Amino acid sequence: MYAGRRPIPLIGVSGSHVIILGTILAAIALTFDVVTSASLLIALTIHELGIVLGHRLAGHADVRFRLIPMPRSGPVSRDPHLTDLEHFFVVLMGPALGLAPMVLAFALSDLFAGHPLQHLFGTLALTLGAFNFIALLPIWPLSGGTLVQLMMRPGFPRVSALPAASLFAGMIGMSWATDTPGLFLISVIGALAYAIRPPIPKERPPMPGRALMTAIPAYLTTLSAFFLGGWWVLLVVTGQF
């Protein structure tokens, strides 16, 4: 892969990585179908391309494409993020790059109504929506967990835990009110993950107020778009398991 004239190395192609990826895709193909399995692979690839693109746009010269984003695969870039705003932009670019392909897949699904391609494009669109919605949930180490952590980091560290506690308390209350065990589980896991999350470098400047007023709507809008695109797939998965 290339970014300009500099090649972008591909990492995560060891035997163990390939076995893990193949096992996951085979399990999904057996549970649903091959189209869903292939769609998940496409969604994962687009997500990683978005992360790479975000790093390049942020000025990182040393970037790598990860076949499977695992801790042992290493970071996309070894260069540290200079600001919270840069970090937020790079992380959000992963899911955000999937918005246009999801909309295009929905449009092509409607265009080929009654044709076998309708199932292909429809499954791809729904998978992109569900995959990226899950990725944006406020649970560390998902992308959403990092984004929420960056948005909740004000200039006064003493009160930084209060917004997080309010968010998870509200989610837990909503899960009880709507009788949704899945939401309750996500809320509890999110609260525990937030408590053990890696700290943000103290010397790195947080997002200024104006940037935060743009970051919050950007996150919520992207999360809502993917929820609308793949919400019922999540219901199907919940019913399957």
N, C-alpha and C positions, 0 to 999 in steps of 0.2 A: 504494500500500500504506500501511497505517496502523498505528501503534503507539500506542494510546490515541487522543488527538485530534491528535497531531502526524503529518503525513504522512512516509512514508519514501520518499525519491526513488529512482528506478530509474536505475542507471548501466550503462554498457557496452552501449548500444543503437546505437552508431555503425555505419556501413556496414561497416567492417572487422571489427567484432565479430560482426555478423550473418553475414557471409560465412564467417568462421572456424567459427562454430557450425554453420552450414548444411552446410559441407564435411565436418565431423566426423560429423554425424548421417547425411549421405548415404552416406559411406563405410561406416559401421556398418550401415546399412540394406541396402546392396549385399552386404556380407560375410555378414551374418546375416539379419535381416529387419526390417521396419518396427516391429514390436512391441518388439524389443530397442533400436532407436534411440530410440523414444519413452520407453521405460523408463529409458534413460540420461539423457534430458533431465529426467525426473521426479526421478531420483536426484540430479542436479546441483542442481536447484531446491530440494529438501528440504535438501541440505547447506548451501546458502547461506542458507536460512531459519533453519537451526540457528545459523549464525554470527551472523546478525542478532539472533536471540532471545538468544543468549549475551551479546552486547553490551548489550542492553536490560536483562537481568537483572543485569548487572554495574554498571548505573547510567549507561551512556553515553546521552546524549540525542541526539547527532549521529551517526546511523547511516544507512547507505545500502544498498540491495539491489543486488548486482552480477549482471548477466545472465550474464557470463562472468568468473570469477575470474582475471584476468590482471594482470601488473604495471602495465600502462598503465591499468587500470580504477581503480586507487587503492585505498586501504584501505576497509573497511566503516565504520570510525570514525576520525576524525582525532584523537580524544582518546587519549593514551597510557595503557597499562595501568599501574596503580599498583603492583601486586605480581606476582610470578611465578604465584601461586595464581590471581589473576584472569585472567591470560593463559592459563593452562592450562585453566581452566573454559570460557572463551570458545572456544578452539580445539577442545576436545573436544565441545562442544555441536553443532558442525557434523555430524560423523558420528553422534553419539549420537541426534540427532533422527530418524534413519532406522531405528532399532531397531524402534519400534512399527509403522511402516508395513510393514517387512519381515515381521514376525511376522503381521500382519493379512493381508498378501498371501498368505503360505503357507497360512494358515487358509482363506481364500477359495478358494485353488486346490484344496484338499482338499474343500471344500464343493461345488464345481462340477465334481467328477470326471466325466469323460466329456463335459463341455460345452465349447464353444469358449472360454468364459471361463476354463477351467482353464489354457490356454496363456497367456492374457493375464496373469492374476494370478501364475502360476508364473514367467513370464519377469521380471515386475516384482520379485518377491521375490528371485530369483537375481541380478538386476542390482544391486539395492540392496545385497545382501551383498557381491558382488564389488567394486563401486565403492567402498564405504566401507572394505572390507578393504585395498584398494590405498591409499586415502587415509590410512590409519593406519599404513602401513609406515614404519619409522624412517629415512626418506630426506628430507632437505631438498630442495625447499621444500614437500613434502607436509605435511599436518597432523601425521602421526605423527613426522616429523622434528623439528618444533617441540616437540611434547609430550615426546619423549625428551630433547631438549636442556634443557628446563625441569626435567625430573626428575633429570637428571644434573648439574645445577648445584648443588653443595654449598656450604657456607659457606667452603670452602677451595679457591680457584681452582687451586692448584698440582696438585691431584689430579683435577681435573674431566675431564681427557682420558682417564684410566685406565679408567673404566667403559665409555666409548665404544669404546676400543680392544679391550677384552675382548669386548664385544658383537659387534663386526664380525668379530673373529678367530674367535669361536665360530660365527657364521653362515657364514663362508668354510669353516671346517672341516667343518661339517655339509653344505655343498654338495658338497664332495669325497667325503665318506663316503656320501652318498646319490646321487651322480652326477646332480646337478641343476644344469645350466648356468644356468637362470634364477635360482636362488637365489644362485649365485656372482656373476652380473652385478649383481643387486640389492645384494649385500653390498659389492661394489667401488664401485658408484655411491654407495651410502650412506656409505661411508667417505670418499670424495672430497668428497661434498656436506657432510658434517659438518666437514671441514677448512676449507671455504670459507664456512660458514654465517655469517650476520650476527651480531655479538656482542649479548649481552643487556646492556641498560644497567646499568652497575656500581652506580649509585645506587639501583637498584630492589631491594627485599629479596627474597631467595629464599624458596622454600616452607619453612615450618617442618617439623620432623620428623613431627609428627602429621599434618599435611596431606599430606606425602609418602607416609606409610603408607596414606593413602586414595587418593591419586592413582595410585600404581602399580597396585593391584588394579583401579581403575576403567579404566585404559588397557588392561590385559591382558584384562579381562573383555569390554570392548567389542570389542577386536580379535578375541578368540576367537569371540564371537557372530557377527560378520560373516564370519569364516573358515568357520564351520559353515554359514552361509547361502549362501555363494557360492564355496566352494572348487573345485567341479568345473567351474564356468564358467571359472575361471582355467586349468584343464587343457585345456578346449576351445579357449580362445584361444591357448594355447601350441601346441596341435596345428595350429590354423589357420595360424599364422605360423611 
